[in-house]
Amino acid sequence: MFCSFVFFLTNNISAISSTQILKERLSKISNFYVKFTQNVTDQEGNSFQKSNGEIWLEFPNKFKWHVLLPEESFIISTGKEIWFYEPNIKQASVSFLKKIFKNFSLLSFYRKSNLADYVINQNRNTFIIHSNKRIYNNIKELKINILPSGKITDVTISENDGLCTKYHFYDYQYNIIFNNQFKFLPPKDTMIDDQRY
């Protein structure tokens, strides 16, 4: 899902500085609502999947990801559990959040103990991140474009198999109160795959 990573840090001081700057920018916004477009490309750069939707996010670990097109789906984190729901086929699965995102995620930067697990390089408003721990999942690199105000405009995820996923965010609403966006109650006729136990 996310593109090739070519920047490698050679100076430990710059790594610490880039990490601090990124954390400072991320901390400026406690929550937001945003619309997004997604484009997935293969190893040759050919686009084979596009989608759009909306996101509600509340740091450090609550979010609702709603894909509108081409087919509606939801990913909802309650803070402890994460739900995947496809209304068209009436199927849902649930797992503990820490099992899904324990390795490599934007939200994990809020845990100071994780900082040594990442190499971070900065080029103006773009931060290029990868994990020092190769046992982690298929993600090779995470590239975030984040303004000094804390506004994230673009995210690119590069996978080890060459797939690249690019997200563009627009129509932001900042630091607002969300009413029940991070709760999920499956409809009665939903088939549920419970992976919590």
C-alpha positions in Angstrom: 0.0 0.0 0.0 2.6 2.6 0.7 5.7 3.9 -1.8 9.5 3.2 -1.9 11.6 4.5 0.9 15.0 6.1 0.0 15.9 8.4 2.8 18.1 6.9 5.6 19.3 8.9 8.6 23.0 9.1 9.2 22.9 11.6 12.0 21.3 10.6 15.3 20.8 14.3 16.3 18.7 15.0 13.2 16.6 11.9 13.9 15.8 13.1 17.4 15.0 16.6 16.1 12.7 15.2 13.4 10.9 13.1 15.9 10.4 16.0 18.2 9.1 18.3 15.4 6.7 15.6 14.2 5.3 15.0 17.7 4.9 18.7 18.3 2.9 19.1 15.1 0.7 16.1 15.8 0.0 17.4 19.3 -1.5 20.6 18.0 -4.8 19.0 16.9 -6.7 16.7 19.4 -9.3 15.5 16.9 -10.5 16.2 13.4 -13.0 15.3 10.7 -11.8 15.2 7.1 -12.7 13.9 3.6 -10.2 11.8 1.7 -9.3 10.3 -1.7 -7.2 7.1 -2.0 -5.2 5.8 -4.9 -3.4 2.5 -4.8 -0.7 1.7 -7.4 1.3 -1.4 -8.2 5.1 -1.9 -8.5 5.1 -0.2 -11.9 3.1 2.8 -10.7 -0.2 1.7 -12.4 -3.3 2.7 -10.5 -5.7 -0.3 -9.8 -7.8 0.9 -6.9 -9.4 4.3 -6.1 -11.8 5.2 -3.4 -13.0 8.2 -1.4 -14.7 8.7 2.0 -14.5 10.5 5.3 -12.6 10.1 8.6 -13.3 11.1 12.2 -10.2 10.8 14.4 -9.5 11.6 18.1 -6.0 11.1 19.4 -4.6 8.9 20.7 -6.5 5.9 19.5 -10.1 6.5 18.4 -11.2 6.8 14.8 -13.9 6.1 12.3 -13.0 5.4 8.7 -15.9 5.5 6.3 -15.4 4.5 2.6 -18.2 5.8 0.4 -17.0 4.7 -3.0 -16.6 2.3 -4.8 -18.2 0.2 -2.1 -19.3 1.3 1.3 -17.3 0.0 4.3 -16.4 1.1 7.9 -13.4 0.7 10.2 -14.2 1.9 13.7 -11.9 2.1 16.7 -13.5 2.5 20.1 -10.1 3.0 21.7 -9.9 -0.6 22.8 -11.6 -2.6 20.0 -11.6 -2.2 16.3 -14.6 -3.1 14.1 -14.5 -3.8 10.3 -18.0 -3.6 8.8 -19.3 -4.2 5.3 -23.0 -3.2 5.1 -23.5 -4.5 1.6 -22.8 -8.1 2.6 -23.8 -7.7 6.3 -20.6 -8.9 7.7 -18.4 -7.5 10.6 -15.3 -8.5 12.4 -13.9 -7.3 15.7 -10.5 -7.5 17.4 -8.6 -5.7 20.1 -7.0 -2.6 18.7 -3.5 -3.4 20.2 -3.4 -6.6 18.1 -4.0 -4.8 14.9 -1.9 -1.6 15.3 0.8 -2.6 17.8 3.5 -2.3 15.2 3.5 0.7 12.9 0.9 3.4 13.0 0.5 7.1 13.2 -1.2 6.9 16.6 1.7 5.1 18.2 3.8 8.2 18.1 1.9 9.3 21.2 3.7 6.6 23.2 7.2 7.9 24.0 8.5 4.4 24.6 8.1 3.7 20.8 10.3 6.5 19.5 13.4 4.4 19.4 11.6 1.9 17.1 11.5 4.4 14.2 13.8 6.2 11.9 12.4 9.6 10.9 13.7 12.0 8.2 12.3 15.4 7.5 12.2 17.4 4.3 10.3 20.6 5.1 6.8 19.6 5.8 7.3 15.9 4.8 8.3 13.3 7.4 9.5 9.9 6.1 9.3 7.2 8.7 10.2 3.5 8.9 10.5 1.0 11.6 13.8 -0.4 13.0 12.0 -3.6 13.8 11.8 -5.8 10.7 9.6 -8.3 12.4 6.7 -5.8 11.8 4.1 -6.1 9.2 4.4 -5.5 5.4 4.7 -1.7 5.7 8.1 -0.5 4.5 7.6 3.3 4.9 5.1 5.9 6.0 5.4 9.4 4.5 3.3 12.2 6.1 2.9 15.7 4.9 2.0 17.8 7.9 2.0 21.6 8.2 3.3 23.5 11.2 -0.3 24.0 12.2 -0.8 20.3 12.6 -2.9 19.9 9.4 -2.1 16.6 7.6 -2.6 17.0 3.9 -1.2 13.8 2.4 -0.1 10.3 3.6 1.8 7.8 1.5 2.2 4.2 2.6 4.8 2.0 0.9 4.7 -1.8 1.3 7.6 -4.3 0.9 5.9 -5.8 -2.1 6.0 -2.6 -4.0 2.4 -1.5 -3.6 1.8 2.2 -2.8 -1.2 3.8 -1.3 -1.6 7.6 -1.4 -4.2 9.5 0.6 -5.1 13.1 0.1 -7.1 14.9 2.9 -9.4 17.9 2.4 -12.3 19.8 4.0 -11.0 19.7 7.5 -12.9 20.4 10.7 -10.7 20.7 13.8 -11.1 20.1 17.5 -14.8 19.5 17.5 -17.0 17.3 19.7 -18.0 13.9 18.2 -21.2 12.4 19.3 -21.0 8.5 19.3 -18.8 8.4 16.1 -16.5 5.9 17.8 -19.2 3.4 18.9 -20.5 0.6 16.8 -23.5 -1.6 17.4 -23.9 -4.2 14.6 -27.4 -4.5 13.0 -29.4 -7.5 14.0 -28.8 -9.4 10.8 -25.0 -8.9 10.7 -22.7 -12.0 10.7 -19.9 -11.3 13.2 -16.4 -12.7 13.3 -15.2 -12.1 16.9 -11.4 -12.3 17.0 -10.9 -10.9 20.5 -10.5 -14.3 22.1 
